[in-house]
Amino acid sequence: MLGALALALGAGLAVWALALGGVAAAGRSRALDDPARIPYLCVAAVAYGVVAVVLVACLLRIFGSPAGIGLRRPTVRDVLAILAGTAVVAGLRVATFGYLALIGRSDHVQAGLSSFHVASVLGAVLTVGVGATIAPFAEELVYRGTIYRLLAAIMPAGRAAFLSALVFAAARWDLALFPFFAAYGVVLALLYRRTGNLVVPMAVRSLFDGASYALLVWLDVAT
């Protein structure tokens, strides 16, 4: 599994590096600065897609079926877990606003979103679409489907959930929001541990992240 993860991430990074080289050669190096611009969104979608395809292909060879990977049709219990998990994460996000105010960072903008500006309807649709679909699918394959699973094979599940959440939070490169993303990662790992269905944390990410990007788009357009 570690080799599969390395191969998938390497392929995704290669796509991103090629895109950077291409836009630089075209004299449009700033085209990938804004996460709401179409060039950025297209490159991100392709990079996430490559990671997901390579990782799924490798994991299928290891586990033999989608169910072996952890991808199963949600049951009623899974749907209830998705709704509960989304509510918990939303509560964490609200609490984070209070935390940022306490540390004097109430005006903090999440890392990577400081240049966020929606310039077209297509950009708005792609922003929400990528944030609610391919990104959660690919990232949950990486963080819960692979990293958490690797850690849980060599240590208690609770510790594995915590450590995988730290990796998830560190990958955001945002010190102010690190506690939120770490707690978010713990919730997702515990949901996966509880249900055994990777679709559950994917769905929570899709609902919460999709709503967050939709709110960002609305606020940007409204102002």
SEMITI-218919 format. One record per residue (C-alpha): residue number from 0; x, y, z. Coordinates in steps of 0.001 Angstrom, whole numbers, plus 524288, in hexadecimal, padded with zeros to 5 digits. Example, Ala and Ser with C-alpha at 12.3 -4.5 7.8 and 13.67 -1.06 7.14 Angstrom:
> num,X,Y,Z
> 0,8300C,7EE6C,81E78
> 1,83566,7FBDC,81BE4
// end
This chain:
> num,X,Y,Z
> 0,80000,80000,80000
> 1,80B2A,8094B,802CC
> 2,81072,80734,7F520
> 3,802E8,80998,7EF5A
> 4,801C5,81649,7F6F3
> 5,80F2A,81AE4,7F295
> 6,80C1D,817AA,7E463
> 7,7FEF4,81EB6,7E4B6
> 8,80431,82AEC,7EB58
> 9,80FE6,82B19,7E252
> 10,80700,82A8E,7D670
> 11,7FE94,8359B,7DBB6
> 12,80A6C,83E0D,7DEB1
> 13,80FD0,83B62,7D125
> 14,8032C,8406A,7CB17
> 15,803D4,84CA7,7D37B
> 16,81239,84EE2,7D02B
> 17,80F8A,84D6B,7C19C
> 18,8045D,8571E,7C2C3
> 19,80D07,860E5,7C9C9
> 20,81758,85F5F,7BF46
> 21,80D4B,86108,7B48E
> 22,8072E,86D77,7B9CB
> 23,81498,87317,7BCD2
> 24,81901,87063,7AEE2
> 25,80CB7,8770B,7A9F3
> 26,80FCA,88309,7B222
> 27,803E4,88136,7BAD2
> 28,80A52,87D09,7C77C
> 29,7FFAE,883CA,7CF77
> 30,7F4F9,87B77,7C952
> 31,7F63C,87172,7D439
> 32,7F691,87B3C,7DF69
> 33,7E7DC,87C8C,7E0E6
> 34,7E0C7,86FFA,7E4FF
> 35,7D42E,87504,7DEDE
> 36,7D9F3,87710,7D146
> 37,7D709,86D29,7C6B9
> 38,7E559,86988,7C3CF
> 39,7E7CD,86673,7D226
> 40,7DB3B,85EB1,7D36A
> 41,7DDD5,856C6,7C723
> 42,7EB97,8535E,7CB68
> 43,7E6EF,8500D,7D922
> 44,7DC29,84747,7D3CB
> 45,7E5AC,8400B,7CAEF
> 46,7EFD4,83E98,7D5B9
> 47,7E5C1,8397F,7DF6E
> 48,7E04B,83099,7D4EB
> 49,7EDA0,82ACC,7D214
> 50,7F00A,82862,7E091
> 51,7E2C5,821D7,7E202
> 52,7E3F2,8194A,7D5E0
> 53,7F1B2,814AF,7D8EF
> 54,7EE98,81218,7E73C
> 55,7E1EC,80AD5,7E461
> 56,7E8BB,8027F,7DA26
> 57,7F39E,7FEFF,7E39F
> 58,7EA6A,7FC53,7EEFB
> 59,7E1C9,7F3C0,7E675
> 60,7ED9D,7EB69,7E36C
> 61,7F055,7EA38,7F1FB
> 62,7E277,7E82A,7F738
> 63,7DBAF,7E2A5,7EB4E
> 64,7CEFD,7EA67,7EB70
> 65,7C935,7F7E3,7EE77
> 66,7C388,7F237,7FB06
> 67,7D138,7EDF6,7FEDB
> 68,7D5D5,7FBEB,7FD46
> 69,7CA77,8006C,805B3
> 70,7C1B4,805AF,7FAEC
> 71,7B40A,8006A,7FD18
> 72,7A626,804F2,7FAD6
> 73,7A1EE,80C80,806FD
> 74,79825,80619,81005
> 75,78E15,80D63,81823
> 76,797C2,80CF4,82363
> 77,7A226,812E8,81A9F
> 78,79906,81DDE,81687
> 79,79647,82102,824C6
> 80,7A4F8,82111,82754
> 81,7A6DB,82A71,81BE8
> 82,79C95,833D4,82127
> 83,7A1FA,83316,82F01
> 84,7AFF2,834D0,82A5E
> 85,7AC6C,8409D,82213
> 86,7A579,846DA,82DAB
> 87,7B14F,8447B,83679
> 88,7BAB3,84A5D,82C8E
> 89,7B1CB,85627,82ABF
> 90,7B1DD,857DC,83982
> 91,7C0AE,8572D,8398F
> 92,7C12F,861A5,82F16
> 93,7B861,86AAC,836F3
> 94,7C0E4,8685E,842F9
> 95,7CCC6,86BBA,83ABD
> 96,7C77C,8796C,83864
> 97,7C794,87B69,84722
> 98,7D536,875B3,8482D
> 99,7DA61,87EE6,83DA4
> 100,7D44E,88A66,844BB
> 101,7DADB,8863C,85176
> 102,7E849,885F2,84B21
> 103,7E5F3,892E8,84436
> 104,7E4E9,88CE2,83697
> 105,7D687,88EED,833AF
> 106,7DA1E,8946D,8264D
> 107,7E23F,88875,822C9
> 108,7E0B3,8832E,814FE
> 109,7E354,874C0,812DB
> 110,7F061,871F6,80C79
> 111,7EF1B,87176,7FDC0
> 112,7E2AC,8798E,7FD56
> 113,7E836,88741,7FEF9
> 114,7E724,889B8,7F047
> 115,7D9B5,88385,7EF00
> 116,7D16A,88AC7,7E515
> 117,7C692,88576,7DC7F
> 118,7C756,88B69,7CEF5
> 119,7BCE9,88389,7C7D1
> 120,7B13F,87A96,7C976
> 121,7B95F,86F2B,7C485
> 122,7C3C5,8723C,7CEAB
> 123,7B96E,8722E,7D965
> 124,7B3CD,8652D,7D4CA
> 125,7C136,85EEA,7D3B8
> 126,7C568,86405,7E104
> 127,7B9EF,85D9E,7E7DF
> 128,7BA34,851AE,7DF03
> 129,7C891,84E62,7E0F2
> 130,7C7DE,85185,7EF75
> 131,7BC15,848AF,7F17E
> 132,7BF8A,83D21,7E8CB
> 133,7CCF4,83960,7E3C4
> 134,7D4AD,83FF8,7EEB8
> 135,7CDA6,838FA,7F9FE
> 136,7CDFE,82BF7,7F2AE
> 137,7DC8D,82CA0,7EFEC
> 138,7E073,8320A,7FD2F
> 139,7D889,8282C,804EC
> 140,7DEE5,81D3E,7FD25
> 141,7EBF2,822E9,80158
> 142,7E9A9,826C9,80F80
> 143,7DF9D,81D13,8147D
> 144,7E013,81251,80A4B
> 145,7EEDB,81120,80A5A
> 146,7F5FD,818DD,814F7
> 147,7EC5D,815E3,81FF1
> 148,7EB58,807C5,81B98
> 149,7FA26,80625,81B72
> 150,7FB59,80C1C,828FE
> 151,7F003,8041F,82E7A
> 152,7F711,7F7BA,82A4C
> 153,8029D,7FAAA,83341
> 154,7FC9B,8020F,83EBC
> 155,7EFBC,803CB,8462C
> 156,7E4E0,80968,83DB0
> 157,7E332,81583,8461F
> 158,7F181,81923,844F0
> 159,7F105,8166C,8365A
> 160,7E55C,81F81,83506
> 161,7EC8B,82A44,83C55
> 162,7F93E,828F4,834A9
> 163,7F273,8284B,82783
> 164,7EACD,83472,82B4E
> 165,7F782,83B96,82E54
> 166,7FC7E,83833,820C3
> 167,7EF9B,83CF0,81AF9
> 168,7F087,849CB,82273
> 169,7FEF3,84BE8,81F72
> 170,7FC3E,84A77,810E3
> 171,7F3A7,856B2,811B0
> 172,7FF6E,85F58,814EB
> 173,7F73E,867BC,81E01
> 174,7FC28,86912,82BF1
> 175,7F098,8712F,830AE
> 176,7E6C1,8671D,82BE7
> 177,7EF11,85B46,82F56
> 178,7E693,857A6,83B43
> 179,7DA35,857EF,832FF
> 180,7DFD4,84F9F,82822
> 181,7E5A1,8460B,831F3
> 182,7D85E,84499,838A1
> 183,7D1EA,84375,82B3D
> 184,7DB58,8387D,827CC
> 185,7D8B2,83151,83490
> 186,7CA00,831C3,83216
> 187,7CBCD,82C67,8244D
> 188,7D4D1,82181,828E2
> 189,7CB85,81D99,833D0
> 190,7C027,81D5C,82A42
> 191,7C7E9,81468,82165
> 192,7CBD7,80BDA,82CDC
> 193,7BDCB,80B2C,831B6
> 194,7B756,807FE,824B5
> 195,7C249,8017D,81D17
> 196,7BD15,808D6,81139
> 197,7C603,812D7,80AE5
> 198,7BA2A,818E9,80440
> 199,7B606,81E60,8117F
> 200,7C185,827C0,813A1
> 201,7C14F,82AC3,80513
> 202,7B307,82EDF,80613
> 203,7B598,8372B,81230
> 204,7C098,83DF7,80AE6
> 205,7B7F1,83FCD,7FF06
> 206,7ACE9,845EE,806DC
> 207,7B522,84E84,80FB3
> 208,7BFBC,85283,8060D
> 209,7B5E0,85490,7FB2A
> 210,7ADB0,85D58,803F8
> 211,7B9EC,864B8,80844
> 212,7BE07,86778,7FA3E
> 213,7B02E,86B58,7F6A1
> 214,7B05A,87510,801E1
> 215,7BD80,87A6B,7FD67
> 216,7B839,87C35,7EFAB
> 217,7ABFE,882FD,7F4B6
> 218,7B3AF,88C16,7FD9F
> 219,7BD2F,88F88,7F2B2
> 220,7B23A,89261,7E917
> 221,7AA5F,899E9,7F33D
> 222,7B5C0,8A2DC,7F663
// end
